[in-house]
Amino acid sequence: MTQENMQNKSLPVEPTLASISAALKKTGDEAERLLAVALLPTPKVAQAQGGMEALELLIEAMGDESYRVRKEAIAAVLRWPDIILVTERVVTALGEPDNIGRRNAAVEALTRLGTVATAPLLRELAAGPEHRKVLMDVLSALHDPRAVPALCAGLTDENPNVRAAAAEGLSGFDKADAAPPLLSVLMSDSEQELLVVLAALEGLNRHGVPLPLSRLQPLLERVVLRPAVLLALGLSRDAAALPLLIEGLLDRGRGAREAAFCGIMALHQGLLDPQVQGRVEQALSGLSELAVRSLIRALLEANPPARQAAALILGWSGEKDAVRPLILALGDGSPEVAQAAGQA
């Protein structure tokens, strides 16, 4: 809040903890609560009575009914004089069971505070609280390598939501840290929930890790996994995956179809032998009319990676009906799509 706005409100010129506390209780006066929160991190207020009372008022304000007040509370956290103390207290606020606004404000504040929050988050997680998933999510957002061991341990948590959060979080770290534990999830003989398998698959795909066809093919039966599996087939560097990818061109789900497009492009790029690449192109020259129509529609409507893949596949298909859409795609706003159309 600006200084002018502060002067126009009814708080005393020299606000005290008592006057700020009273203002925060005025549920019908959002403007006064905004001013009260803005004053909390000033040194004189924040350090009064050891600082804890003012800090508790701030934590309470993070759960205010007003979105603007909660945003001001996040800004106050970032201005708090004792960064270690406020970080510790906000980490504790993540355990809020009822007030979703306060918990979300705490997540945003910790994410903006950065890696100073890593150590208290890890300590909180080590205690095994009910809100382990939230702690995992925040640790993942910080991208601090110190969190990797805790995320790996989360892959064996009794709660499937925690395991999925751990797998999803690991995918954001370097390949050397993320790939081995995610592979252990996917290659495990034990039964895994779909959310966990999906998170592991998407993480491995993000890092371009090739997976064996024997492990991927059975997963195609699960609709929710199919887009990730089709992309993984393309990253497998196994030419035997091509028939499954061609079949995926006609999948009922748009996400699966577009994943099949991208999978075929990735497979072609990953097969470094020109002769094998030529066999892939030849296999795509006999696509069905429905498959060609699906590719043309994607060339006009899909996201840039799928449009790029669709253009290349249409070129390999040799279908004359694809010529006009490909000419139009030469002017695509994405340089990669335009280049692929030119090659096609």
C-alpha positions in Angstrom: 0.0 0.0 0.0 1.2 3.6 -0.7 2.0 6.0 2.1 -0.9 8.2 1.0 -3.3 5.3 1.4 -1.9 4.6 4.8 -2.4 8.1 6.0 -6.1 8.1 4.9 -7.0 5.2 7.2 -8.1 5.2 10.8 -5.2 3.4 12.5 -3.2 5.5 14.9 -0.2 7.5 13.6 2.0 5.3 15.8 0.2 1.9 15.5 0.6 -0.7 18.2 0.1 -4.5 18.2 -3.2 -3.9 19.9 -4.5 -1.4 17.3 -3.3 -3.7 14.4 -4.9 -6.7 16.0 -8.2 -4.8 16.4 -8.1 -3.6 12.8 -7.5 -7.2 11.5 -10.7 -8.3 13.3 -12.8 -5.7 11.4 -14.3 -8.2 8.9 -16.3 -5.5 7.1 -13.4 -3.2 6.5 -11.0 -4.7 3.9 -9.1 -1.4 3.5 -8.2 -1.2 7.1 -7.1 -4.8 7.3 -4.9 -4.2 4.2 -3.2 -1.3 6.0 -2.8 -3.4 9.2 -1.1 -6.2 7.4 1.2 -3.8 5.5 2.3 -2.4 8.9 3.1 -5.8 10.5 6.6 -6.2 9.0 7.9 -2.7 10.0 10.8 -3.2 12.4 9.1 -1.5 15.3 5.9 -3.6 15.1 7.6 -6.9 14.0 10.1 -6.8 16.9 7.6 -5.8 19.6 7.3 -8.4 22.4 9.9 -10.6 20.9 8.2 -10.6 17.5 6.1 -13.7 17.9 2.8 -11.9 18.6 3.1 -9.8 15.4 4.1 -12.9 13.5 1.1 -14.8 14.7 -1.1 -11.9 13.5 0.5 -12.2 10.1 -0.1 -15.9 9.9 -3.7 -15.3 10.8 -4.0 -12.6 8.1 -2.7 -15.2 5.5 -6.1 -16.9 6.0 -8.2 -13.7 5.6 -11.4 -14.0 3.7 -10.2 -11.3 1.3 -7.9 -12.3 -1.6 -6.3 -8.8 -1.5 -5.5 -9.2 2.2 -3.9 -12.6 1.7 -1.8 -11.2 -1.1 -0.7 -8.3 1.1 0.2 -10.9 3.8 2.4 -12.7 1.3 4.2 -9.4 0.5 4.6 -8.8 4.3 6.2 -12.2 4.7 8.8 -11.2 2.1 9.6 -8.0 4.0 9.8 -9.5 7.4 13.0 -8.5 9.3 13.8 -12.0 10.6 13.7 -14.1 7.4 14.6 -17.3 9.2 11.9 -16.9 11.9 9.1 -16.1 9.4 10.1 -18.9 7.1 9.9 -21.4 10.0 6.5 -20.2 11.0 5.1 -20.2 7.5 6.3 -23.8 7.0 4.2 -24.7 10.0 1.2 -22.9 8.5 1.3 -25.4 5.6 -0.3 -27.9 8.0 -3.5 -25.8 8.0 -6.3 -28.5 7.8 -9.3 -26.2 7.2 -8.3 -22.8 5.8 -7.3 -23.4 2.2 -6.6 -19.7 1.6 -4.0 -19.7 4.3 -2.4 -22.9 3.1 -2.2 -21.6 -0.5 -0.8 -18.3 0.7 1.8 -20.1 2.6 2.8 -22.2 -0.5 3.2 -19.0 -2.6 5.2 -17.2 0.1 7.6 -20.1 0.6 8.0 -20.5 -3.2 8.9 -16.8 -3.4 11.2 -17.0 -0.4 13.3 -19.6 -2.3 15.8 -22.1 -1.0 15.9 -20.5 2.5 12.8 -22.6 3.0 14.4 -25.9 2.1 15.8 -26.9 5.5 12.6 -26.2 7.5 10.5 -27.9 4.9 12.8 -31.0 5.1 12.6 -31.0 8.9 8.8 -30.8 8.8 8.6 -33.6 6.2 10.9 -35.8 8.3 8.3 -35.7 11.1 5.8 -37.5 8.8 2.8 -35.2 9.1 -0.5 -35.6 7.3 0.3 -32.8 4.8 3.3 -34.6 3.3 2.1 -34.1 -0.2 1.9 -30.3 0.2 5.5 -30.3 1.6 6.6 -32.4 -1.4 5.0 -29.9 -3.8 6.7 -26.9 -2.3 10.1 -28.7 -2.1 9.7 -29.6 -5.8 8.9 -26.0 -6.7 12.1 -24.8 -5.1 14.3 -27.0 -7.3 16.9 -27.3 -4.5 19.1 -30.5 -5.0 19.0 -31.0 -1.2 15.4 -32.1 -1.6 16.2 -35.0 -3.9 16.8 -37.7 -1.1 13.5 -36.8 0.5 11.6 -37.0 -2.8 13.2 -40.4 -3.5 12.1 -41.6 -0.1 8.6 -40.3 -0.9 8.3 -42.8 -3.8 7.7 -45.5 -1.2 5.3 -43.6 1.0 2.2 -45.4 2.1 0.0 -42.7 0.5 -0.3 -42.9 -3.3 -0.8 -39.1 -3.6 2.5 -38.5 -1.8 4.2 -41.1 -4.1 2.8 -39.3 -7.2 3.9 -35.9 -5.9 7.4 -37.3 -5.2 7.6 -38.7 -8.8 6.3 -35.5 -10.3 8.6 -33.4 -8.2 11.7 -35.5 -9.2 11.0 -35.0 -12.9 11.9 -31.3 -12.5 15.5 -32.1 -11.3 18.5 -33.0 -13.4 18.4 -36.2 -15.4 21.2 -37.8 -13.3 19.1 -37.2 -10.1 15.7 -37.9 -11.5 16.0 -40.8 -13.9 17.2 -43.7 -11.6 14.5 -43.4 -9.0 11.8 -42.8 -11.6 13.0 -45.9 -13.5 12.8 -47.9 -10.3 9.1 -47.0 -10.0 8.3 -47.9 -13.6 10.3 -51.1 -13.7 9.1 -52.3 -10.3 7.2 -55.6 -10.2 4.9 -54.4 -7.4 1.5 -52.9 -8.3 1.6 -49.1 -8.7 -1.3 -46.7 -8.8 -2.0 -45.0 -12.1 -1.1 -41.6 -10.8 2.3 -42.8 -9.7 3.0 -44.6 -13.0 1.8 -41.5 -15.0 4.1 -39.1 -13.0 7.1 -41.4 -13.5 6.4 -41.8 -17.2 6.0 -38.1 -17.8 9.2 -37.4 -15.9 11.2 -39.9 -17.9 9.7 -38.6 -21.1 10.8 -35.1 -20.1 14.3 -36.3 -19.8 14.2 -38.3 -23.0 15.0 -41.6 -21.2 14.4 -44.6 -23.5 12.2 -47.4 -22.1 11.8 -51.0 -23.2 8.9 -51.8 -25.5 8.1 -54.9 -23.4 7.3 -52.6 -20.4 5.4 -50.0 -22.4 3.1 -52.0 -24.5 0.9 -53.4 -21.6 0.4 -49.9 -20.3 -1.4 -48.9 -23.5 -4.5 -50.6 -22.2 -4.9 -47.9 -19.6 -6.5 -44.9 -21.2 -5.2 -42.3 -18.8 -1.6 -43.5 -19.4 -1.9 -43.7 -23.2 -0.6 -40.2 -24.2 2.5 -40.6 -22.0 3.0 -44.2 -23.2 2.8 -43.2 -26.9 5.4 -40.5 -26.4 7.6 -43.0 -24.5 7.3 -45.4 -27.4 8.7 -42.7 -29.7 11.6 -42.2 -27.3 12.3 -45.9 -27.1 14.6 -45.9 -30.2 13.0 -49.2 -31.1 11.7 -49.5 -34.6 9.3 -52.2 -33.5 7.3 -49.5 -31.7 6.2 -48.0 -35.1 3.0 -50.1 -35.6 1.8 -49.2 -32.1 2.4 -45.5 -32.9 0.6 -45.7 -36.3 -2.3 -47.3 -34.5 -2.3 -44.4 -32.1 -2.9 -42.0 -35.0 -6.6 -43.1 -34.8 -7.0 -43.1 -31.0 -10.3 -41.7 -29.8 -8.5 -39.3 -27.5 -7.0 -36.1 -29.0 -4.2 -36.1 -26.5 -3.3 -39.6 -27.4 -3.4 -38.9 -31.1 -1.1 -35.9 -30.7 1.2 -37.9 -28.6 1.4 -40.5 -31.3 2.3 -37.8 -33.9 5.1 -36.5 -31.6 6.2 -40.1 -30.8 6.6 -40.9 -34.5 8.7 -37.8 -35.0 10.8 -38.7 -32.0 11.3 -42.3 -33.1 12.4 -41.1 -36.6 14.9 -38.7 -35.0 16.2 -41.3 -32.5 16.9 -44.0 -35.2 20.3 -42.7 -36.3 20.7 -45.3 -39.1 19.4 -43.7 -42.4 18.3 -47.0 -43.7 16.1 -47.6 -40.7 14.7 -44.1 -40.9 13.9 -44.8 -44.5 11.9 -47.9 -43.5 9.9 -45.7 -41.1 9.1 -43.2 -43.8 8.1 -46.0 -46.2 5.8 -47.5 -43.5 4.0 -44.2 -43.3 3.4 -44.0 -47.0 0.3 -46.2 -46.7 -1.7 -44.4 -44.1 -5.5 -44.7 -44.1 -7.7 -41.9 -45.2 -8.9 -41.4 -41.6 -5.3 -41.1 -40.4 -4.4 -38.5 -43.0 -7.6 -36.5 -42.1 -6.6 -36.6 -38.5 -3.1 -35.4 -39.3 -4.4 -32.5 -41.5 -6.8 -31.4 -38.7 -3.9 -31.5 -36.2 -1.7 -29.4 -38.7 -4.4 -26.7 -38.4 -5.4 -26.9 -34.8 -2.9 -28.7 -32.5 -0.1 -27.2 -30.4 3.2 -26.4 -32.2 5.1 -29.7 -31.4 2.1 -31.8 -32.7 1.7 -29.5 -35.8 5.4 -30.0 -36.5 5.1 -33.8 -36.2 1.9 -33.8 -38.3 3.6 -31.9 -41.1 6.5 -34.3 -41.3 4.3 -37.4 -41.2 2.0 -35.9 -44.0 5.1 -35.4 -46.1 6.2 -39.0 -45.6 2.7 -40.2 -46.4 2.8 -38.8 -49.9 -0.9 -38.0 -49.9 -1.8 -35.3 -52.4 -4.7 -34.1 -50.2 -2.0 -32.9 -47.8 -0.3 -30.6 -50.2 -2.6 -27.6 -49.8 -2.6 -27.7 -45.9 1.2 -28.1 -46.0 1.5 -25.0 -48.2 -0.6 -23.1 -45.7 1.6 -24.3 -42.9 4.6 -22.7 -44.6 3.3 -19.5 -43.1 2.8 -21.0 -39.6 3.8 -18.7 -36.7 6.1 -21.4 -35.3 9.4 -21.6 -37.2 9.7 -25.3 -36.4 6.3 -26.0 -38.0 7.0 -23.9 -41.0 10.4 -25.7 -41.5 8.7 -29.1 -41.1 6.1 -28.1 -43.7 8.9 -27.1 -46.1 10.6 -30.4 -45.7 7.3 -32.2 -46.2 
